[in-house]
Amino acid sequence: MTLTIINADKAHMRTAINLAQRGLGQTWPNPSVGCVIVLDDIVVGRGWTQQGGRPHAETVALGQSGDAARGATVYVTLEPCSHDGLTEPCAKALIDAGVARVVVGLEDPDPRVNGRGIKMLRDAGINVNVGVCASEAERVTSGFLKRNTDDRPLITLKLATTLDGRIATKSGDSKWITGDAARRSGHMLRANHDAILVGSLTALKDDPSLTCRLPGMFNRSPLRIVVDGRMRLPLTHNLVVGAPEIPTWLFTFSETCQNSGRRRAYQEAGVKVFDINPDENGYPDLKVLVGVLAEKGITRLLIEGGGIIASAFLKLGLIDEVFWYRSAKIIGNEGLPAIAGMGIERLQDAINMKTHYVERVGDDFVEQYSLTG
């Protein structure tokens, strides 16, 4: 394979990856996939997985390309599906369209696929190249991969703090720690996740809506989740009142659910209630919770607070990445910390993170980290 073809493959695959990013937060339980179809160095079709997971990226791209797909090269971020579902397998659709070559970013770990789509294409005489821009394709598909391999969603912790890591003054004043640009960036982060989670203390104190309030993007608001072991969330709360429009799930202790009247009131308001047992410390068992989310199809979970819930997820090793918005303000140690006590006494036991980037947003900064164990 010549250097020219290799470079062209990488360029078109990166376009497919950028397309896949457009569907993040909208396609669960399916992955968000990007697809580009090229004939004689001209892009004749492109697409990404649509809202709710259908139609698939390949179907959208083939619909654009029409007859021009015959003899073309297809770039797709994830192995085309090979199993019958609501639509015919994408691998079969590519074969029927007469494509000559398929370039795949990643194999699909879903047991229903897991190499079968690639085999189907090769058995039909199509040239298949796997692993182009694999690390980049893996990143955009990471939530789907995590759900399939670890039985939990990809979990992102989002923090917005002062320079000294505080989220509010000692009186609780927190509006606003960061500026408009940082808050807009945070809302885009919400739009790119399937679900957003807060603890009961944050929900009670702030009465948040947890929606995406960017212009024209309210319909990309994630599913809202509250961890409320004692069912303290008022029926007048924004998350309860808005449940018919933006789904809200509440996780509470199993014994609390014996209060059938309270549970029924939530359900009549549109809130879905899940029973969860306490862990050995008497807190909701978060490992069980994320397993339930994966079972329900959630692939990308955003945690927005507060400090106790952030600490609990970190202690359990359940955080995969951190987006830390930091303003040029200092409050002091009387302020409320972004992360509650971790019980760490030795530096060697500190949680290590890898820095991906630091970027200025307005007068603030956003830092992205991944957890390294």
Buried (B, 14 or more C-beta within 10 A) or exposed (E): EEEEEEEBBBEBBBBBBBBBBBBBBBBBBBBBBBBBBBBEEEBBBBBBBBEEBEBBBBBBBBEBBEEBBEEBBBBBBBBBBBBEEEEEBBBBBBBEBEBBBBBBBBBBBBEEBBEBBBBBBEEBEBEBBBEBBBEBBBBBBBBBBBBBEBEBBBBBBBBBBBEBBBBBBEEEEBEEBBBEBBBBBBBBBBBBBBBBBBBBBBBBBBEBBBBBEBEEBEEBBBBBBBBBBEBBBEEEBBBBBBBEEBBBBBBBBEEBBEEEEBBEBBBEBBBBBBBBEBBEEEBBBBEBBBBBBBEBBBBBBBBBBBBBBBBBBBBEEBBBBBBBBBBEBEBEEEBBBBBBEBEEEEEEEEBEBEEBEEEEBBEBBBBBBBBEE
